[in-house]
Amino acid sequence: MIGGVAKRACPCGVCESWNQPAICASCVNFRLIENYKLLKRLSQDCEALRSHLNLLLKAKREADEQHHWRLEHAEHISKLQDCLLAGKEKIVKGKSRQEQMQISLENCTKLLASASDQLTRKKTQQLGQFYPDLIRAQRLHHTAVAAEVSQKRRQVMRQLCKVLPLRCLTAGDARAQGRGGNAIKQFLICGARLPNGEEILSLPPNEVAASLGYMVHLVNLAARYMAAPLLHSAVFAASSSRIWQQNSYWDARPASHR
């Protein structure tokens, strides 16, 4: 044995001496193979130790990360607990303030109710003393206002009749005579004849359109000044005036499109 390695038979005989280096090729190759096997085994052991060390380092890193995560969450939880305590204190203070405001509101309500009762009693006493005179004065005032409104309406209607004159032809008027000489009742508005029943076919279309347009305008103005409701809606546009029945009180569109 040389160096703990099994010695093989040397063909030259020199390498078999004790404490002599290998000289021939076979002895050198034999010793290199043995050293290569030893080096390979040591490399495998090194790789195993390195992988084991990597596993230990990975486990240590994960443990450090978990410890850091626990510390951060513990700090966050402590902050949330502090916020929760502060919120509870605010809620307690708000409840106490609400109770105080509720008590104050109840006191104010009681004072207001007592003041309202006193005012009602005083008003009842005053009405009991002056009620007949007050009613009489109100009636006189309403009568005077109604008379004034009626007078204003008459004045406005006179002016309206001057602006849009409406008159009836007499029997002696030449325009009111028929073909047979019989008197026909005829109405004029602004000098244009209004159709009377079936006579609409005997009048010129332009004159009928103009007279009906003036009549629509007169009815609209009269209804506005007299504060009277109209059964139909109408728009004045001279000879192109339109009149229709609304679909409903809230819907001004025509009830029928025919």
The 8 nearest C-alpha neighbors of each residue, nearest first, counted from 0:
[[1, 5, 6, 4, 3, 2, 7, 17],
 [2, 0, 3, 4, 6, 5, 18, 17],
 [1, 3, 4, 0, 5, 18, 6, 30],
 [4, 2, 1, 0, 5, 6, 33, 30],
 [3, 5, 2, 1, 0, 6, 33, 30],
 [6, 4, 0, 7, 3, 1, 2, 30],
 [7, 5, 0, 4, 1, 8, 15, 26],
 [6, 8, 9, 5, 26, 29, 15, 0],
 [9, 7, 10, 6, 15, 12, 26, 14],
 [8, 10, 12, 11, 14, 15, 7, 26],
 [11, 9, 12, 8, 23, 13, 25, 14],
 [12, 10, 13, 9, 23, 14, 15, 22],
 [11, 13, 9, 15, 10, 14, 16, 8],
 [12, 14, 15, 11, 16, 9, 22, 19],
 [13, 15, 21, 16, 12, 19, 9, 22],
 [16, 14, 13, 12, 9, 17, 8, 19],
 [17, 15, 14, 19, 13, 18, 12, 20],
 [16, 18, 19, 15, 1, 14, 20, 0],
 [17, 19, 16, 20, 1, 14, 15, 2],
 [18, 20, 17, 16, 14, 21, 15, 13],
 [21, 19, 22, 14, 18, 16, 17, 13],
 [20, 22, 14, 27, 26, 23, 19, 13],
 [23, 21, 20, 14, 24, 27, 26, 13],
 [22, 24, 26, 25, 21, 27, 11, 14],
 [25, 23, 27, 26, 28, 22, 21, 29],
 [24, 26, 28, 27, 23, 29, 9, 10],
 [25, 27, 29, 28, 24, 23, 21, 30],
 [28, 26, 24, 30, 29, 25, 21, 31],
 [29, 27, 31, 25, 30, 26, 24, 32],
 [30, 28, 26, 32, 27, 31, 25, 33],
 [29, 31, 33, 27, 28, 32, 26, 34],
 [32, 30, 28, 34, 33, 29, 35, 27],
 [33, 31, 35, 29, 34, 30, 28, 36],
 [32, 34, 30, 36, 31, 35, 37, 29],
 [33, 35, 37, 31, 36, 32, 38, 30],
 [36, 34, 38, 32, 37, 33, 31, 39],
 [37, 35, 39, 33, 34, 38, 40, 32],
 [36, 38, 34, 40, 35, 39, 41, 33],
 [37, 39, 35, 41, 36, 40, 34, 42],
 [40, 38, 42, 36, 41, 37, 35, 43],
 [41, 39, 43, 37, 42, 38, 36, 44],
 [40, 42, 44, 38, 39, 43, 45, 37],
 [43, 41, 45, 39, 44, 40, 38, 46],
 [44, 42, 46, 40, 45, 41, 47, 39],
 [43, 45, 41, 47, 42, 46, 48, 40],
 [46, 44, 42, 48, 43, 47, 49, 41],
 [47, 45, 49, 43, 48, 44, 50, 42],
 [48, 46, 44, 50, 49, 45, 51, 43],
 [47, 49, 51, 45, 46, 50, 52, 44],
 [48, 50, 46, 52, 51, 47, 45, 53],
 [51, 49, 53, 47, 52, 48, 46, 54],
 [50, 52, 48, 54, 49, 53, 47, 55],
 [51, 53, 49, 55, 50, 54, 48, 56],
 [54, 52, 50, 56, 55, 51, 57, 49],
 [55, 53, 57, 51, 52, 56, 58, 50],
 [54, 56, 52, 58, 53, 57, 59, 51],
 [55, 57, 59, 53, 58, 54, 52, 60],
 [58, 56, 60, 54, 59, 55, 53, 61],
 [57, 59, 55, 61, 56, 60, 62, 54],
 [58, 60, 56, 62, 57, 61, 63, 55],
 [61, 59, 63, 57, 62, 58, 64, 56],
 [62, 60, 64, 58, 63, 59, 65, 57],
 [61, 63, 59, 65, 60, 64, 58, 66],
 [64, 62, 60, 66, 61, 65, 59, 67],
 [65, 63, 67, 61, 66, 62, 68, 60],
 [66, 64, 68, 62, 67, 63, 69, 61],
 [65, 67, 63, 69, 64, 68, 62, 70],
 [68, 66, 64, 70, 65, 69, 63, 71],
 [67, 69, 65, 71, 70, 66, 64, 72],
 [70, 68, 66, 72, 67, 71, 73, 65],
 [69, 71, 73, 67, 68, 72, 74, 66],
 [72, 70, 68, 74, 73, 69, 75, 67],
 [73, 71, 75, 69, 74, 70, 76, 68],
 [72, 74, 70, 76, 71, 75, 69, 77],
 [73, 75, 77, 71, 72, 76, 70, 78],
 [74, 76, 72, 78, 77, 73, 71, 79],
 [77, 75, 79, 73, 78, 74, 72, 80],
 [76, 78, 80, 74, 75, 79, 73, 81],
 [79, 77, 81, 75, 80, 76, 82, 74],
 [80, 78, 82, 76, 81, 77, 83, 75],
 [79, 81, 83, 77, 82, 78, 76, 84],
 [80, 82, 78, 84, 79, 83, 85, 77],
 [83, 81, 79, 85, 80, 84, 86, 78],
 [84, 82, 80, 86, 81, 85, 79, 87],
 [83, 85, 87, 81, 86, 82, 80, 88],
 [84, 86, 82, 88, 83, 87, 81, 89],
 [87, 85, 89, 83, 88, 84, 82, 90],
 [88, 86, 90, 84, 89, 85, 83, 91],
 [87, 89, 85, 91, 86, 90, 92, 84],
 [90, 88, 86, 92, 87, 91, 93, 85],
 [89, 91, 93, 87, 88, 92, 94, 86],
 [92, 90, 88, 94, 89, 93, 87, 95],
 [91, 93, 89, 95, 90, 94, 96, 88],
 [94, 92, 90, 96, 91, 95, 89, 97],
 [95, 93, 97, 91, 96, 92, 90, 98],
 [94, 96, 98, 92, 97, 93, 91, 99],
 [95, 97, 93, 99, 94, 98, 92, 100],
 [98, 96, 94, 100, 99, 95, 101, 93],
 [97, 99, 101, 95, 96, 100, 94, 102],
 [98, 100, 96, 102, 97, 101, 103, 95],
 [101, 99, 103, 97, 102, 98, 104, 96],
 [102, 100, 98, 104, 99, 103, 97, 105],
 [101, 103, 105, 99, 100, 104, 98, 106],
 [104, 102, 100, 106, 101, 105, 99, 107],
 [105, 103, 101, 107, 106, 102, 100, 108],
 [104, 106, 108, 102, 107, 103, 101, 109],
 [107, 105, 103, 109, 104, 108, 110, 102],
 [106, 108, 104, 110, 109, 105, 111, 103],
 [109, 107, 105, 111, 106, 110, 112, 104],
 [108, 110, 112, 106, 107, 111, 105, 113],
 [111, 109, 107, 113, 108, 112, 114, 106],
 [112, 110, 114, 108, 109, 113, 115, 107],
 [111, 113, 115, 109, 114, 110, 108, 116],
 [112, 114, 116, 110, 115, 111, 109, 117],
 [115, 113, 111, 117, 116, 112, 110, 118],
 [116, 114, 112, 118, 113, 117, 111, 119],
 [117, 115, 119, 113, 118, 114, 112, 120],
 [116, 118, 114, 120, 115, 119, 121, 113],
 [119, 117, 115, 121, 116, 120, 122, 114],
 [120, 118, 116, 122, 117, 121, 123, 115],
 [119, 121, 123, 117, 118, 122, 116, 124],
 [120, 122, 124, 118, 123, 119, 125, 117],
 [121, 123, 119, 125, 124, 120, 126, 118],
 [124, 122, 120, 126, 121, 125, 127, 119],
 [123, 125, 127, 121, 122, 126, 120, 128],
 [126, 124, 122, 128, 127, 123, 129, 121],
 [127, 125, 130, 123, 129, 128, 124, 122],
 [126, 128, 124, 125, 130, 129, 123, 131],
 [129, 127, 125, 126, 130, 124, 131, 123],
 [128, 130, 126, 132, 131, 127, 125, 133],
 [131, 129, 126, 133, 132, 127, 128, 134],
 [132, 130, 134, 133, 129, 135, 128, 127],
 [131, 133, 135, 129, 134, 130, 136, 137],
 [132, 134, 130, 136, 131, 135, 129, 137],
 [135, 133, 137, 131, 136, 132, 130, 138],
 [136, 134, 132, 138, 133, 137, 131, 139],
 [135, 137, 133, 139, 138, 134, 132, 140],
 [138, 136, 140, 134, 139, 135, 141, 133],
 [139, 137, 141, 135, 140, 136, 142, 134],
 [138, 140, 142, 136, 137, 141, 143, 135],
 [139, 141, 137, 143, 138, 142, 136, 144],
 [140, 142, 144, 138, 143, 139, 145, 137],
 [143, 141, 139, 145, 140, 144, 138, 146],
 [142, 144, 146, 140, 141, 145, 139, 147],
 [143, 145, 141, 147, 146, 142, 148, 140],
 [144, 146, 148, 142, 147, 143, 141, 149],
 [147, 145, 149, 143, 144, 148, 142, 150],
 [146, 148, 144, 150, 149, 145, 143, 151],
 [149, 147, 151, 145, 150, 146, 144, 152],
 [148, 150, 146, 152, 147, 151, 145, 153],
 [149, 151, 147, 153, 152, 148, 146, 154],
 [152, 150, 148, 154, 153, 149, 155, 147],
 [151, 153, 155, 149, 154, 150, 156, 148],
 [154, 152, 156, 150, 155, 151, 157, 149],
 [155, 153, 151, 157, 152, 156, 150, 158],
 [154, 156, 152, 158, 157, 153, 159, 151],
 [155, 157, 159, 153, 158, 154, 160, 152],
 [158, 156, 154, 160, 159, 155, 153, 161],
 [157, 159, 161, 155, 156, 160, 154, 162],
 [158, 160, 156, 162, 161, 157, 163, 155],
 [161, 159, 164, 163, 157, 158, 162, 156],
 [160, 162, 158, 164, 159, 163, 157, 156],
 [161, 163, 159, 160, 164, 158, 189, 157],
 [162, 164, 160, 161, 189, 159, 165, 188],
 [165, 163, 160, 161, 189, 188, 162, 166],
 [164, 166, 188, 187, 163, 160, 189, 167],
 [167, 165, 187, 186, 164, 168, 188, 185],
 [166, 168, 186, 185, 187, 169, 165, 184],
 [169, 167, 185, 186, 175, 172, 166, 184],
 [168, 170, 172, 171, 167, 175, 184, 185],
 [169, 171, 182, 172, 175, 168, 183, 176],
 [172, 170, 169, 173, 175, 182, 176, 168],
 [173, 171, 169, 175, 174, 170, 168, 176],
 [172, 174, 175, 176, 171, 170, 169, 168],
 [175, 173, 172, 176, 168, 177, 185, 171],
 [174, 176, 183, 173, 172, 182, 185, 168],
 [177, 175, 182, 180, 173, 174, 181, 183],
 [178, 176, 180, 179, 181, 182, 183, 175],
 [177, 179, 180, 176, 181, 182, 183, 175],
 [180, 178, 177, 181, 176, 182, 183, 175],
 [179, 181, 177, 176, 178, 182, 183, 175],
 [180, 182, 177, 179, 176, 183, 178, 170],
 [183, 181, 176, 170, 175, 177, 180, 184],
 [182, 184, 175, 176, 185, 177, 181, 170],
 [185, 183, 182, 175, 168, 186, 167, 169],
 [184, 186, 168, 167, 183, 175, 187, 195],
 [187, 185, 167, 193, 166, 192, 168, 188],
 [186, 188, 192, 191, 166, 190, 165, 193],
 [189, 187, 165, 190, 191, 164, 210, 192],
 [188, 190, 164, 191, 163, 187, 165, 213],
 [189, 191, 188, 187, 192, 164, 210, 165],
 [192, 190, 210, 188, 187, 189, 206, 193],
 [193, 191, 187, 186, 210, 194, 188, 190],
 [192, 194, 186, 210, 187, 207, 195, 191],
 [195, 193, 199, 198, 196, 192, 207, 202],
 [194, 196, 198, 197, 193, 199, 185, 186],
 [197, 195, 198, 194, 199, 200, 193, 185],
 [196, 198, 199, 195, 200, 194, 201, 202],
 [199, 197, 201, 200, 195, 196, 194, 202],
 [198, 200, 194, 197, 202, 201, 195, 196],
 [199, 201, 198, 202, 197, 203, 204, 194],
 [200, 202, 198, 199, 203, 197, 194, 204],
 [203, 201, 199, 200, 204, 207, 198, 206],
 [202, 204, 206, 205, 207, 201, 200, 199],
 [203, 205, 207, 206, 208, 202, 200, 199],
 [206, 204, 208, 207, 203, 209, 238, 202],
 [205, 207, 209, 203, 204, 208, 191, 210],
 [208, 206, 204, 210, 209, 205, 211, 203],
 [209, 207, 238, 205, 211, 206, 210, 212],
 [208, 210, 238, 212, 206, 207, 211, 205],
 [211, 209, 213, 207, 191, 212, 208, 193],
 [210, 212, 214, 208, 213, 209, 207, 215],
 [211, 213, 237, 209, 215, 238, 240, 214],
 [214, 212, 216, 210, 211, 215, 217, 209],
 [213, 215, 211, 217, 212, 216, 218, 210],
 [216, 214, 212, 218, 213, 217, 211, 219],
 [215, 217, 213, 219, 214, 235, 218, 220],
 [218, 216, 214, 220, 215, 219, 221, 213],
 [219, 217, 221, 215, 220, 216, 222, 214],
 [220, 218, 216, 222, 221, 217, 215, 223],
 [221, 219, 223, 217, 222, 218, 224, 216],
 [222, 220, 218, 224, 223, 219, 225, 217],
 [221, 223, 227, 225, 219, 220, 224, 226],
 [222, 224, 220, 226, 221, 225, 219, 227],
 [225, 223, 221, 226, 222, 220, 152, 155],
 [224, 226, 222, 227, 223, 221, 152, 220],
 [227, 225, 223, 224, 222, 228, 221, 229],
 [226, 228, 222, 225, 229, 223, 224, 221],
 [229, 227, 222, 230, 226, 223, 225, 231],
 [230, 228, 231, 227, 232, 222, 219, 218],
 [229, 231, 228, 232, 244, 245, 243, 233],
 [232, 230, 244, 229, 243, 233, 245, 242],
 [233, 231, 243, 242, 244, 245, 229, 230],
 [232, 234, 242, 241, 243, 231, 235, 215],
 [235, 233, 241, 240, 236, 242, 232, 215],
 [234, 236, 240, 216, 237, 212, 215, 233],
 [235, 237, 240, 239, 238, 234, 212, 241],
 [238, 236, 212, 239, 240, 235, 209, 213],
 [237, 239, 209, 208, 212, 240, 236, 205],
 [240, 238, 236, 237, 241, 212, 208, 235],
 [241, 239, 236, 235, 212, 237, 238, 234],
 [242, 240, 234, 233, 239, 235, 243, 236],
 [241, 243, 233, 232, 234, 231, 240, 244],
 [244, 242, 232, 231, 253, 233, 245, 241],
 [243, 245, 231, 253, 254, 232, 246, 242],
 [246, 244, 253, 251, 254, 247, 252, 243],
 [245, 247, 254, 253, 250, 252, 251, 244],
 [248, 246, 250, 245, 249, 251, 254, 252],
 [247, 249, 250, 245, 251, 246, 252, 244],
 [250, 248, 247, 251, 246, 245, 252, 253],
 [249, 251, 247, 252, 246, 248, 245, 253],
 [252, 250, 245, 246, 249, 253, 247, 248],
 [251, 253, 245, 250, 246, 254, 244, 247],
 [254, 252, 245, 246, 255, 244, 243, 251],
 [253, 255, 246, 245, 244, 252, 256, 247],
 [256, 254, 253, 257, 246, 244, 252, 245],
 [257, 255, 253, 254, 252, 243, 246, 244],
 [256, 255, 254, 253, 243, 244, 252, 242]]
